[in-house]
């Protein structure tokens, strides 16, 4: 699996390269700036891009914008974005095109090797990997007057957050130590209360839920 990695801090970039190579990934390019990332994405045809949001020369959202531009040229290009802090605007922008293969993790997560590598693999396979803190903030921004979200039970909220992280019903059941049948029932209730059609596609249902929760902002 070929990876393009963009991180401007050399020590972190080198550490990520070593970590990914140890797990069998091929590093197609490891770069430290926006222009270098744009060239690498255009020339390397990676299976997945792991990109820091903030890159030189602007140190704003250079990395994210390069990744989004590459996805416009190559729809569905898997992109896992890394950020120091939760930036809700960036998360919504990444989710906006509706295609699969997207992820948003806080940089602290890279120190949990298993979690980070699992996220890279999930995104590369066309799935979704959203940091729990990102999901929590997206959910918490919903107005208290939103009757759909307000109708969710505490357990349904737990299921919704795990669903939005890209987990399957089996994965959610294992996390909450309940049966898959119970999770299927919760999922059906969630979509019913939010006015969304039930889908067996994990990535589409994640995007649908987040789009619904985030609309009209």
N, C-alpha and C positions, 0 to 999 in steps of 0.2 A: 504494500500500500504506500503510495507516494504522497509525501507531505510537503507543503510549502509552509514554513514557519516565519513569522514576523514578530520580532521583539527587539526593542532598541537597547535594552540593558544586556551587555555582552554576557555577563556571568549567568543570568537567567536563561538567555537564549542558548548558551552552550550546555547548560544543565538540561534543558528541555530536549535538545538534540540527542544528548546521551541517553536520556530516559526513553525517548521514543525508539531510538535504534536498539536499545536493549530489549524492547518488546516487539521487534521485528518490523518496524516501520522503516521505509526508505526516505531519507530526507532529500527531496528534490532541490530545495533551496532553503537557506536560513539567512534572513536579511534583517536589517535594522532601520529601514526608512520607508516612507510611502512610495517614492519613485522606484526603489528596488523591488518592493512588493508588487507594484503594478506590472513591472517587467517579468518578474518570476511567475506570476499568475498567468500572464499571456503566453509565456514561452514554455513553461514546464508541464502544463496540463496535469495538475496534481489530482489525486483522488480526494484530498481534503486540504483545506487551508486552516491553520491555527494562527490567529491574528490578534495582536494587541490593538485595542481601540486607538490609543494615542501613540502616534509615531512622528518622527521628524519628517518634514521640516516644520509643520505647524504645531505639533504636540497638542492637537485638539482631537478630532475624530478621523485623522488621516487614514488609519488602518481600516476602520469600518467602511469609509467611503470607497477605498480601493477594493475591498471585498464586495461591496454592493455593486460597484461598476463591473467587476468580473462576473458577478452573477447575472447581470443584464446581458453580458456578452455570451455567457454560458449558463443558461437557466438551470437551476438546481445544483450548481457547484456547491459541495458541502463546505460550510464555513463554521468554525468554532471560534467565537470571539472571547478574548480575555480582557478583563477590566479590573482596575484597582478598586473601584467603587461601583455601586449599583447606579447605573444611568438609565432611567426608565425610557427616556426618549430613544436611546440607542437600541434598547431591547425591542421597542415597538417598531422602529425602523427596520430592524433585522427581520422581524416577523411579518412585515407588511406585504411582501410579495406573494406569500401563500405557498411557495415551493418548499420542498423538504430539505433535509440536510442542514439544519441550523442549530447552533448552540451558543449559550452565553454563560460563562463561568467567571466568578471572581478569581483573582490570581491566587488567593490563599488556597484554592482547591488543587492547584498543581502540586502542592506538597503532599497530597494524598494520592500516591501514585496510581493505585487501583482505580480510584474514582476518576482521575484525569484521563487515564488510558481508556477506561470504559466510555467516557464521554466522547473522545476522539473517534473511537470505533463506531459508536452509535450514530454520530453525525455523518461519518463517512458512509455508513450503510443507508443513509437517507432519513434517519430518525431525528429526534429532537432531544437536546440536553440543556435544560434551563436550570440555573443555579436556584436553590430554594429561596434565597434572599430576594432574588429578582422576582420570582413568582409571588412571594409574600407582599412585596411592595406594589406589584401590579394589581393584586387582589385588594389590598388595603385602600387603594386610591378610589375604589368604586364608591359612589355616594351612598350614604346610609339610607337614602330614600329609594334605592334600587330594590324594588320588591322581589325581583327574581333571585338576586344574590342573598337578600335578607331572609328568604324562605329556606335557604339551605341549612340543614342541621350541622352541628359541629363535626360529625363523622363525615358528612358529604363534603364539607370544606376540606377536610384532610384528604379525602379521595381526589377532590378536584386539584389540589396542589400537587399531589403525587402524579396524577394524570398529566398535568401540565409540564412536569419534569420529563415526560416521555416514557413513563413506565407503563408496562402492559398490565392487564387485569391480574395476571398471575404474580407479577412483581409487586403490585399494590397489596394483594392478598397476603403475600409473604411478609411485607413490611408491617402490615397492621395485624397480622396473625389471625386472619379470618379466612373463610372459604372464598374461592373465585365466584361462586354463585352469589354470595353476599355482595361482592364488589360489583358484579354485573347489575345487581338490583340498584345499588347506590348510583352507578353510572347512568342507568336509565332514568332514575329520579332527577339527577343533576341536569341532564339534557332536557328533560321535560320542563323543569322549573325555569331553565334559562331560555326555553323556546328554541332549542337546537335539535336537529335530527341526530339520532344515534348513528355512529359510524364505527366499524371495526378497525379502521385505519388509525393507529396511534398518533401519527404525525398530524393528519388532517383534523382529528378531534382536538388535539392540543391547540392548533392554530385557530380552530373555530371557537374554542372556549376563550382564548386570550383576545381574539378579535372582538368577540361579543362583550367581554368585560371592559375592553378598552375603547369601545366606539364612543362617538360623540364627545371626545375630549379635545 
